[in-house]
Amino acid sequence: MRGTNSILSTDRRGVRRAFSLIEVLIAVVVLALALLGLAAVFPVVINEQKVATQTTLGVMASSSTENFLTRVEALNQEPIYQVSGVLTNRRPSDGGLITNVSHLGWRLWRDNLSSGNSGFSPTGAWVVPGSSNSFPVRADVATGLPTTLTVANPGAPSQTAIDIPLASRLFPPAYGETGEPRFVSDFAARRILADRNIRNPKPSKQDQIELAIFVRPIDPTIRVPREKRKSSWESNITLSDLLVARFGLPGSVAPAWPVGYDSSKDRLTRNGTGDAYAPLMVLKLRSADPKRPDLVRVEGNADQIGFLTVFGQRLVDSTGVVRQVVEVLEDDVVRVEPALSRAGGSGAKSQDVAIQLAQRGALEAVFAPEGASDARVVRIEIPED
């Protein structure tokens, strides 16, 4: 019939002609290309979702750590006065005789006015865990691994030191209901000097303490053995057990580092093994191009430079600004955001100081070698006694 619509054509005898083999092959090729293009999108989407999830959880972990460091009583308690033989946490207003003042927590650092290995740099440089007698790393009571950060003052009684164990720095918490720990938080510290004498600044009890918090992903390939926990009930060993060992571990099972490190080769193990807990690192930054304040050259240990010159790496510089590597131009040259100098806006003064330091090769950067999921700077405001 002439009025009938049909995809297939007909010849003079009224016989319908089917698709040719070439047409079928072309259709198959077009369909295959479409499916391949669709399949290529899935890994990108999955990776983006993974990054977004890591970033969100990293921010949550960072907020949790900040809340702990700024509010936990042991680190932020008021000084204890001994007035005429009586202990009180209130400074006497009636002129009573103060025979002794005990300072704890952050005040231990503020009141440590020495320099060198026993104290903080008088220039306000970052101090990382284990690099100073004021900031030692102690062995954990349960695992025996040195993962406990300690706020101390070598000039004060040893019992005034405050330990910050690994268990308090894991997120989600070990043995929690929201799953196994995925992040561990560490921090570097420095003095913010009240003395404005640029040439010869001196620490004082009017200084403040600034912390650079780094949220680090726990090694992704830590092997959890299929053995029973050493406890009064039969339960399988979990990642929390390997990190914290609250209920003990059988002799055949070794605890794991949150971030494993092979110090002899300066490399990350990625599986919780190694001879050390991967340390926070400090390197020097120098301007790479006078006309490009966003370009810096990294100076220092060659292996450690490789940890910093990675796309997405976060660092905190000597001015307390968090920056991120957005492009790697050479083995030791990177582009960072925000740039070291910019006109106006918040933090402009810090940026000006940063570019001046970088021009002299005196700008420092503290960072986590494996890359931090989040980094932030927190100022500890310590009222005068």
KADA-V126235 format. One record per helix or strand. SS is the DSSP state (a for helix, b for strand). FROM is the first residue (numbers start at 1). TO is the last residue. If there is no record, write none. Layout:
# KADA-V126235
SS_FROM_TO, SS_FROM_TO
This chain:
# KADA-V126235
b_10_10, b_16_16, a_21_71, a_73_76, b_80_83, b_86_88, b_98_102, a_106_110, a_116_118, b_127_127, b_137_139, b_146_151, a_158_160, b_162_164, a_166_169, b_170_171, b_183_192, b_208_217, b_228_228, b_236_236, a_239_244, b_260_262, b_267_268, b_276_277, b_280_287, b_295_299, a_302_308, b_314_317, b_322_328, b_333_337, a_348_359, b_363_368, b_372_380
